Amino acid sequence: MNEADETLQIFFAETDDLLRSAEESLLRLENNPGSGGEVQEIFRAIHTMKSGSAMVGFTKVSEYSHLLENLLERVRGGQLTVTKPLVSFLLEDIDFLRKMVERGGRGEPEAEPEVLHARKSQLNRFLGMDAISESEQESRSESQSKPQSAPAPQPASKAPKAAKEKTAKAPAADGRRYYEIELKFRKDLFSWGQDPILLLLGLEEVADIVDVTADMSRLPDYESFDPYNLYISWRLTAKTKASLEEMEDVFMFVRDDNEISIEDITARYKEGVDIAVGERPLGEVLLERGAITKGDLDVALGKQKRLGEILVEEGKIDSSMLEQVVGQQEESRQTYRKTSVRVDVEKINHLVNLAEEIGIGLSRLQNFFGSVPELSGGEADQELENLLKVNREFQERVAQVRMFPLEGTFRRFQRIARDTAFEQGKRVRVSLIGVDTELDKEVIEHITDPLKHLVRNCVDHGIETPEEREAAGKPPEGVIEFRAFQKGGMILVRISDDGRGLDLDRIAEQAVEREIILPGETVDNSNVLDIICQPGFSTASAITALSGRGVGMDVVRNEVEQLGGTMQIETEKGKGTTFTLSLPLTFALLEALHIKDQDRSYLIPLWGVVGTQEYDPAHVKFFGAGERLYTFRGEYVPVVHLSKVYGIDCGEDRVGGGSILVFIDTSRQRFGLLVDKVLDPHQVVVKSLESNFKSVAGISGATIMGDGSVALVMDLFALEEMFFNRSSARSDA
Amino acid sequence: MQKHILVVDDSPTIRSSVSFCLRNAGYEVAMAEDGEDALEVLSTMRREGNVPSLILTDINMPKMDGITFIGKVKQTEFKFLPILVLTTESERDMIEKGKAAGASGWLIKPFHPEQLLWAIKKLMWTR
């Protein structure tokens, strides 16, 4: 006996067992109709039959088991009650399946089409109370039983899906297209049993790699290197005849949980492709290729009529109307030509940098003037002051060029919300507030995907169905509101729904199960975000076709935090959920307060500074082991020496006189930092430490000061975290 | 040396057809009937020095289901092993659950031998 036959024999034996056990369970169920365990047993048997039979090619058996499984699903879910007729029908079904397997085993067709059809109609009658139409079932089973159709939507890269392929606009001469592939994996990819090298090799099988760049910037020094983590990301350019779907198939298993993007860049890839063709008139291109002569072109153009002329000829409009509108159009175009240009964002960034360099130069000059008595306070000093002012405005203006209103982004979300709601039979009204609010283009690009995810979340899990809403005494139409507004130096983007709110009890259960919190700990607005932002966290209700596959909440929050923003959540059962993203206006410029401590320069983002005060020991209350509270505007605020937060040894507490307190409000927490000196506020361009050096906790970047020294820019949120962890660690001790 | 693959499924038909396909492709196959059984097989394999290179597991199984099994494997030295989940069209939500537990990929039953080998190739060094 060969192995295929052996598998078949095993299948027969298994069928026998499964059907017998289903039969026994059914009989027990008849005597005890309330027994959920028996239903579960039958369900499992039929379910196993379904996949087993399909694997050995008994498609009709599999198909019928599938229908039966649907029926049992309803019994299991309580939508169908166990009655004598139902039990008898199911018993007949078991005989029917047995017979089909026997026939198939003898090499005959599993069932005569008429018999199968009759049987199915009967089954549908049981299902029939619900909306499954017979025609739908028929068409589904037909497509399933086609001999060559792949059994299920599978990763199979075999069949080229030509029909779905995007129409090629400008394929390279040999029919190949160029793709840009960005692979940014999550750090813990290895613990999913994934290996990036295999993925790269897989890619090589479907495409020629033209160019690869590995981004090592996240690679830490070897002391903090964890070999179980992945720090490298890749960007590749590939040339291939394969379709986009075939390329995507390579990343099938990792696509949803990692940042994988594949973009068709054929149109703008320079090798052998004339990117200008699309922008030029057809006649010109044809002429250049020698397909027509200049004469042909002129004749053809002479025959062409303008739309306006045709309409006048047909008497739809008169010529004065035509003239008027054409005139208006021309005027508008003139104005447009005068007022807007398209500029590569790189050029603007360059300007931002140059303005900064000028600013540094001017400041140094000012310092120098200050040190020469003949010059300070004189006319030259005045002039310099002026220049500095002009330059500051210049920096601001350049930064503004990068700003765009949020309107376009919001409109897209409106669409997504509608479509998502429609697919789920929900009704949603979207309201947009503050669409004129402007944000840095780069910031907008980075938050688009996270926001998209939040919008889907709102519709998927927030908004209830019209029936549920009415039952809860709400209008059947749910409301999702997008609101953007400026607050201090931050732009707040708020997405709220009036849906059911997050199920905090359920989240707590899951969090305990996953050991994120201890049993007994409560979940509320203050910690729910931290829980749902754990990688891979999802409540069962949080998995649907839509949002279950996109990015996770952890990715959303990371993206926002990387921009220097924060995220907050407020949810109330039955009332809805609000996500608030606080985002920096721009990457380019930061208003910051220059301070010095232990001879080190720091910059505190000005938006977080609520006040400064000379340190007065009379206002201090000591708590436990060195914990200090300070009265500030009638409130007790914890204070600490700045260098201590950063773990810099500053000897014994020198908080006698002379120290200055800077009070910080991150909108989550207030705290005070003791520093040596407070200098002037500055407008600075922040350079990333991470890309130039390495990431440092509590520091978001660095900048060069007027005197040429380097100042560290504080990351207030990270600082806050370090501050409060430190205090709680202490009070635990 | 031949690579070992552990197949976990309560259906003997699936076990047999999958192992038939895998053996044809040159792999050594170990089998288990459910999660509990699989954990035992794993520890036996380790004692004998036949560590698997990949695990294929069904989800819906008696005694210990596939999700629990994956969770347990993730607590052992085998936590970096690629795990391919076998599931059915009607249980698509299991893909998400499997991934949350640490599965590397999934395959929907019934599948073609080619599809099985294609998925394995994505997760395991085959050359």
Interface residues (C-beta under 8 A of the other chain):
Chain A: E3 A4 E6 T7 I10 F11 A13 E14 R44 H47 T48 K50 S51 G52 S53 A54 M55 V56 S62 H66 E69 E73 A150 P151 A152 P153 Q154 P155 A156 S157 K158 F190 S191 W192 G193 Q194 D195 L198 L199 G202 Y228 V250 M252 F253 D256 D257 G536 F537 S538 A540 I543 G548 R549
Chain B: D10 S11 P12 T13 I14 S16 S17 F20 R23 N24 N60 P62 K74 K79 F80 L81 P82 I83 T88 E89 S90 D93 E96 K97 K99 A100 G102 A103 S104 G105 W106 L107 I108 K109 P110 F111 H112 E114 Q115 W118 A119 K121 K122 L123 M124 W125
